[in-house]
Amino acid sequence: MTNKSQQQQLKNASNAALASILNLTLLPVIGFIALYVIYKKTKPHNIDHYHAVLGMKINIIAAIVLLLVTALMIFLGGFGSPWTWVYVISYFTIVHTTFIMLALWVLVRSWSGDKLFNDK
């Protein structure tokens, strides 16, 4: 693999990680679409493909958890219940922040061209 090819893969990997963070924070659907576009441009077994797939997994799991918390809020009292704020604040301070921190960790690992966990 050439140096230029490696640099492009690292750029794609960091762009995928950045799109993952954007999807979790500022641009929910647009970030995921950008992540999917990056994923379609990658080839399997490359570092950029790894980071694109990892970003998609993180964001899909975050969306599922958000839907479960919303369903739990509706089931346990609806949006008019005082407990709704307990669920919302707890979710965003614990769960969503964990997803954002994980995405930031993936971004830092993508800058160095490493996977999230080193396989030994």
C-alpha positions as CSV (number, residue, x, y, z in Angstrom):
1,M,0.0,0.0,0.0
2,T,1.4,3.4,-0.9
3,N,1.8,6.3,1.4
4,K,-0.8,8.3,-0.4
5,S,-3.3,5.5,-0.1
6,Q,-2.6,5.2,3.6
7,Q,-3.1,9.0,4.0
8,Q,-6.4,8.8,2.2
9,Q,-7.6,5.9,4.4
10,L,-6.6,7.8,7.5
11,K,-8.5,10.9,6.2
12,N,-11.5,8.8,5.5
13,A,-11.3,7.1,8.9
14,S,-11.2,10.4,10.7
15,N,-14.0,11.8,8.6
16,A,-16.1,8.8,9.4
17,A,-15.4,9.3,13.1
18,L,-16.2,13.0,12.9
19,A,-19.5,12.2,11.1
20,S,-20.3,9.8,13.9
21,I,-19.8,12.6,16.5
22,L,-21.8,15.1,14.4
23,N,-24.6,12.6,14.2
24,L,-24.6,12.2,18.0
25,T,-24.4,15.9,18.7
26,L,-25.2,18.7,16.2
27,L,-26.5,17.2,13.0
28,P,-28.4,13.9,13.9
29,V,-29.6,12.7,10.5
30,I,-27.2,14.6,8.3
31,G,-24.2,13.2,10.2
32,F,-25.5,9.6,9.7
33,I,-26.0,10.2,6.0
34,A,-22.4,11.5,5.7
35,L,-21.2,8.5,7.6
36,Y,-23.1,6.2,5.2
37,V,-21.6,8.0,2.2
38,I,-18.1,7.5,3.6
39,Y,-18.9,3.9,4.3
40,K,-19.9,3.3,0.6
41,K,-16.6,4.7,-0.5
42,T,-14.5,2.4,1.6
43,K,-13.2,-1.1,0.9
44,P,-13.5,-4.0,3.3
45,H,-10.4,-4.8,5.5
46,N,-9.1,-1.2,5.4
47,I,-8.9,1.1,8.4
48,D,-11.4,3.6,6.9
49,H,-13.9,0.8,6.4
50,Y,-13.4,-0.3,10.0
51,H,-14.0,3.2,11.4
52,A,-17.1,3.8,9.2
53,V,-18.7,0.5,10.3
54,L,-17.8,1.2,13.9
55,G,-19.3,4.7,13.7
56,M,-22.5,3.3,12.2
57,K,-22.8,0.7,14.9
58,I,-22.3,3.2,17.6
59,N,-25.0,5.5,16.1
60,I,-27.5,2.7,15.5
61,I,-27.1,1.5,19.1
62,A,-27.5,5.1,20.4
63,A,-30.7,5.5,18.3
64,I,-32.1,2.2,19.7
65,V,-31.3,3.2,23.2
66,L,-33.0,6.6,22.7
67,L,-36.1,4.9,21.3
68,L,-36.2,2.6,24.3
69,V,-35.9,5.5,26.8
70,T,-38.6,7.3,24.9
71,A,-40.9,4.3,25.0
72,L,-40.1,3.9,28.7
73,M,-41.1,7.5,29.4
74,I,-44.4,7.0,27.5
75,F,-45.1,3.7,29.3
76,L,-44.3,5.1,32.8
77,G,-46.4,8.2,32.7
78,G,-46.2,10.0,29.4
79,F,-44.6,13.4,28.6
80,G,-46.7,15.2,31.2
81,S,-45.3,13.2,34.2
82,P,-42.8,14.9,36.5
83,W,-40.7,11.8,36.2
84,T,-40.1,12.6,32.5
85,W,-37.5,15.1,33.4
86,V,-35.7,12.5,35.5
87,Y,-35.5,10.2,32.6
88,V,-34.5,12.9,30.1
89,I,-31.7,14.3,32.3
90,S,-30.5,10.9,33.4
91,Y,-30.4,9.7,29.8
92,F,-28.5,12.7,28.5
93,T,-26.0,13.0,31.4
94,I,-25.2,9.3,31.6
95,V,-26.1,7.3,28.4
96,H,-25.8,9.9,25.6
97,T,-22.6,11.3,27.1
98,T,-21.1,7.8,27.1
99,F,-21.9,7.4,23.4
100,I,-20.3,10.8,22.7
101,M,-17.2,10.0,24.7
102,L,-16.9,6.6,22.9
103,A,-17.2,8.4,19.5
104,L,-14.4,10.9,20.6
105,W,-12.2,7.9,21.6
106,V,-12.8,6.4,18.1
107,L,-11.9,9.8,16.5
108,V,-8.6,9.9,18.4
109,R,-7.8,6.3,17.4
110,S,-8.7,7.0,13.8
111,W,-6.2,9.9,13.7
112,S,-3.4,7.4,14.5
113,G,-4.7,4.7,12.2
114,D,-5.5,2.3,14.9
115,K,-8.6,0.3,15.7
116,L,-10.6,0.9,18.8
117,F,-9.0,-2.1,20.6
118,N,-5.6,-3.5,19.5
119,D,-5.9,-7.2,18.6
120,K,-3.2,-9.3,20.0
